[in-house]
Amino acid sequence: MSEPVRVCSVDELPSEVGAVVAEIEGRRVAIARDSAGELHAFDDTCSHANVSLAEGEIEGQHIECWLHGSQFNMTTGAPEQLPATIPIAVHELRVDEDGSVLVTLRTTTAGV
């Protein structure tokens, strides 16, 4: 894993369900808020179609790719609906005491 990187302020994220994209160390990372208000960080590229996941629909802890309907668990990165069969990397996210969103990149999808 890399060192934590400040991505934004929590106030800059969607207040309800939604996602934004940040570039961290040359990687596109989606920062998403799920329907329970939890924040997630994961690679923004669908492992099936190479398009942005942040543009997809979020339901619960799942994000659906807008192009072919693949769904991924935002907590584990596991693909949970075809056509995708390869997981996406999830990253460590924390919000510090001043409201900064910090992301630590993981290089693998270990644990999926």
Secondary structure by P-SEA (a helix, b strand, c coil): ccccccccccccccccccbbbbbcccbbbbbbbcccbbbbbccccccccccccccccccccccccccccccccccccccccccccbbbbbbbbbbcccbbbbbbbbcccccc
